[in-house]
C-alpha cells in the first residue's frame, strides 16, 4: 500500500516536472508560429562578428540572416555545413531565419519561445536561463527556423533575449 502511494506520488511529480519544463516558463505577448528545421553545433564558413546596435550583457557574437529562395537555402545549407538533411520549404509562405550564436559546449541552448514585439515589430527569440554550471568556452550553435513571410517582411531586427539580457541583431535580408 505504501509502495503504491509512493509510486503514484513519484509519477505525479515526474509529470508536473515534465509539463513545467516544456514551456520553459517563457511567455511572449504575440507568439509566432515557427518550426525548427535544425539546431546544430556549427557556424557558417565566413562567420564574422556582426555589428550589434544594443547589448545588455549577452555576447554580441551573433548573426541572423534571412533566406527567401531555394537557391539561397542550398547555398546557406552548404555554407553552414548542416548535417541534417535540407528540408523542402514553401517559400511562397515561409522564409528561413538562420541564427548563429555561441554557447557553452556543456550546456546546449534551446529556444524557449519566439514572439513579435508589438511596439517595434522585432522578432524576439527567447532562450531560457540555464541554471546549472556550464563550462566557460564558446562553441557555435546555428538554428534554422521556418517563419511566416509576413512576420519576416515586417521585422527589422532580431532581439535575442536570455533572462534580463538582450542583444539586438540587424536582419540581413
N, C-alpha and C positions, 0 to 999 in steps of 0.2 A: 504494500500500500504506500509506504513512504517512498519507495523507489519509483512508483508510477507518478506520484506527485512531483518528485524531484525532476523526473524526465519531462513532464509537462511544463514545469516552470523553466527548465533549461531551454526547451523548444520555443516557448513564448519569448524569452529573452533573445534568442537567436533570430527569430522572425522580426522582432522590433528593431534589432540592430541592423539587419539587412535593409529593412524599409527606410530607416533613417539614413543609412549610408548611400542609398541610391540617388537622392537629390542633393546630397552634399550640403543641405541646409541653405542653398543659394536660391533666392527668388529674384526675378527680374520684372520690371514694370511692364515691358512689352516684349514677351518672349518671341523668339524667331524659330521657325521650324528649320532644322538643318539635319544633315546626315554626315557622319564622319566616314570619309572614304578610306582614309588610312591615318595612322599615327605611328611614326617610326623614328628611331634614333638616327637621323640623317639631316643633312642640310644641303642646299644646292652647291654645286661646284664653286660658283662665284659668290658665295655668301659674303656679304660685307656688312659693315655696321651702317645702319640706316639712320638718317637724321631724325631725331625724336623731338617733337615740339614740347612735350611736357613729361617730366619724370619725377615721380614721388617715391623713390626707394627701390623700384624694380630695376633690374639690369636693362639697359636700353639696347642690348644686343639682340634685337628682334627685327623681323621684316615681315611684311604682308604684301602679297600680290594677288591680283585677280586674273583668272583665266576664263576667257569667254568664247573659245572655239576649240574644236577637236585638234587642230594643228598646234595651237598653243599648249593644250594639255599634253599632247605627245612630246613636245619639246620639254615642258616642265617636268613631266614624269621621268624622263631620261636624265635631266639635269639634277634632279633630287635623288636619283638612284633608288627610288622606292622599290621595295621587294614585292609588295602587294601588287596583284595584277591590276592593271589600269581599268577602271570601270567605264561603262558606257554612260554618258551624260546627255540629257536632252538640253542642249544649250539654248534652245528657244525659251526654256522655262527657268533654267538654273545656270549659275556660274560657279566656278570653283575658287574658293579662297584658300590660298596657301599661307600658312602662318608658321614662321620659324622662330624658335627661341631656344634658350638654354635651360637645362635642369640639372639637378644632382644626378649622377649616374646611379645612385642607390634609391632615388625617390622619383618615380615616373610621374610626370604631370598628366592630369586628366582634366578635360573640360567639364566644369560643373554646370554651366548654363550659358546660353547666348541670348542676348536681347538687343533691342534698339533703344537708345536713349531718346526719350520723347522731345527733349529740349534741343538736342544737337544733331539728331539722326545718326550719331556714331553707332557702329556695331560694337556692342560690349561683349567681350569674351571673358567670362569669369572662371578663374581657377580656384578650387578650394585651397585653403591654407593647409599645408602639410604639417601635421602635429607630431612628427616623430623626428628623431635625429637622422640627418642625412649627411653624406659626405660633402665636403666643400670643394667640389670640382664643377666643371661646366661641360656637360655633354649635350650635343644638339638634339632638338626634338622638332620634327616638322609634322604639321597637321594639314591634311587636305580635306576641306569641308565643302559640301554642296549646299548652296544657299540660293533662295529665290532671287531672280534677276531684279525685281522691283526694289528689294531691300538693298542690293548691291548698288544699283544706279543712284539711289538716294543718299547713300553713305559717303562721307568724305574721309573719315578716319576709322581706325580700329582702336578701341580702348581695351587694353589688356589689363584686367583687374584681378588682384590676388590679395584678399583681405582688405587692408586700408591702402594698399599700394596700387598705383595706376600709371600706365605708360600709354601715351597716345602715339599711334603709328599712322603716318600718312599712307593712304592706299595707293599702290602703284597699279593703275589701270592699264 
